[in-house]
Amino acid sequence: MAAAAMAALATATTSFVAQADSAPPLAMDDLVQVEILDGGVSPDGRYIGALRLTLRDGWKTYWRAPGEAGIPPSFTWRGSRNVGKMSMTWPTPEVFSTSGYQTIGYHHQLVLPIEITPEKPGRPVRLKGRMELGVCKDVCVPSELSFDHQLDSAAPRNPAIVAAIASRPFSAREAGVSASTCRLKPTKYGIEVEARITMPSAGGTEVAVIEAGSPHLFAGTTTTRRSGATLVATSELMPTRAGTLAAVDRSQLRITVLGQKHAVDISGCTAG
């Protein structure tokens, strides 16, 4: 998947450069803009905020697992202050077909909620850093966005953040998942994972994504099929460093099912 993403990025970047002679290149601010939204403080003392990306009409960006040829987003939080534990809530993404590749992401706008537990309760929280991402239309452009904002503890609830949290995938319990098992099989380069999930249909053609849950592994393309009440998803997990031994922790695997009615986020699976 990493090789495919880099190849797609190289091709897209070449296409973008090739157009430079026929039209002025678009500045990054013309393609995507970033701002930090304030959502106040929760009753238990967590600061609520969000990154809001606004994309030029017709352009898209990618989910945390971007698919066959997408560019995964990455974050750097250097310069942030009083940030202890941090968690993100990814809204349910869309599935796109781009030049024969299946990619996963967002168009027009992405509001990415962030919950921050301060290291020192009651003290100001500053959110500063950079986000590296790809934005695509007919071509793909690698981008880097900087942000710097002191969160407002007195801010009211933000409707955009509330809506983004509400659009998250269902949990396994909410979606009626009754079983989630994984079979592991060694391959030439890594380990094949076959996940068998007993759950009601998420609607229409279901697309499953398996994430390794480890920085030492990356997942290839996931194939998905239905067998009655069971959704079968298969992917190959490979080490990020060639020549190293892949070890898979079933409890750390993350399986997301994207359907036309809703999405489901499943954490871990048992042997089966």
PEPE-V827386 format. One record per residue. N is the residue number from 1. RES is the residue in one small letter. OMEGA is omega in whole degrees, 0 to 359 (NA if undefined). Layout:
n:res:omega
N:RES:OMEGA
N:RES:OMEGA
This chain:
n:res:omega
1:m:179
2:a:179
3:a:179
4:a:180
5:a:180
6:m:178
7:a:179
8:a:179
9:l:179
10:a:179
11:t:182
12:a:180
13:t:177
14:t:179
15:s:180
16:f:180
17:v:182
18:a:180
19:q:186
20:a:181
21:d:184
22:s:180
23:a:179
24:p:179
25:p:179
26:l:175
27:a:181
28:m:180
29:d:177
30:d:184
31:l:184
32:v:177
33:q:181
34:v:172
35:e:178
36:i:178
37:l:176
38:d:177
39:g:178
40:g:183
41:v:179
42:s:179
43:p:180
44:d:172
45:g:178
46:r:175
47:y:179
48:i:177
49:g:178
50:a:166
51:l:176
52:r:176
53:l:176
54:t:186
55:l:174
56:r:180
57:d:177
58:g:181
59:w:180
60:k:172
61:t:195
62:y:174
63:w:182
64:r:172
65:a:197
66:p:181
67:g:189
68:e:186
69:a:181
70:g:180
71:i:183
72:p:176
73:p:175
74:s:187
75:f:171
76:t:185
77:w:182
78:r:181
79:g:177
80:s:183
81:r:177
82:n:178
83:v:175
84:g:177
85:k:180
86:m:176
87:s:179
88:m:174
89:t:182
90:w:174
91:p:178
92:t:181
93:p:175
94:e:175
95:v:181
96:f:169
97:s:185
98:t:178
99:s:179
100:g:178
101:y:175
102:q:179
103:t:187
104:i:181
105:g:188
106:y:173
107:h:178
108:h:185
109:q:172
110:l:171
111:v:186
112:l:182
113:p:179
114:i:175
115:e:185
116:i:171
117:t:183
118:p:175
119:e:180
120:k:182
121:p:178
122:g:179
123:r:181
124:p:177
125:v:178
126:r:179
127:l:182
128:k:178
129:g:181
130:r:174
131:m:175
132:e:186
133:l:172
134:g:173
135:v:190
136:c:166
137:k:172
138:d:177
139:v:176
140:c:181
141:v:175
142:p:186
143:s:174
144:e:182
145:l:177
146:s:178
147:f:181
148:d:186
149:h:172
150:q:184
151:l:183
152:d:182
153:s:181
154:a:182
155:a:176
156:p:174
157:r:183
158:n:182
159:p:180
160:a:179
161:i:179
162:v:181
163:a:180
164:a:178
165:i:180
166:a:182
167:s:177
168:r:173
169:p:174
170:f:170
171:s:179
172:a:180
173:r:181
174:e:183
175:a:178
176:g:176
177:v:181
178:s:178
179:a:176
180:s:182
181:t:180
182:c:173
183:r:181
184:l:179
185:k:179
186:p:175
187:t:181
188:k:185
189:y:184
190:g:182
191:i:175
192:e:176
193:v:172
194:e:179
195:a:178
196:r:188
197:i:177
198:t:185
199:m:173
200:p:180
201:s:174
202:a:176
203:g:175
204:g:177
205:t:182
206:e:177
207:v:178
208:a:176
209:v:177
210:i:176
211:e:189
212:a:182
213:g:180
214:s:177
215:p:182
216:h:181
217:l:169
218:f:186
219:a:173
220:g:180
221:t:178
222:t:172
223:t:187
224:t:175
225:r:178
226:r:171
227:s:184
228:g:181
229:a:184
230:t:173
231:l:181
232:v:180
233:a:184
234:t:178
235:s:175
236:e:176
237:l:184
238:m:180
239:p:179
240:t:177
241:r:181
242:a:177
243:g:178
244:t:183
245:l:179
246:a:175
247:a:185
248:v:174
249:d:183
250:r:184
251:s:182
252:q:179
253:l:179
254:r:183
255:i:177
256:t:177
257:v:181
258:l:178
259:g:181
260:q:179
261:k:182
262:h:176
263:a:182
264:v:179
265:d:185
266:i:181
267:s:175
268:g:178
269:c:180
270:t:178
271:a:179
272:g:NA
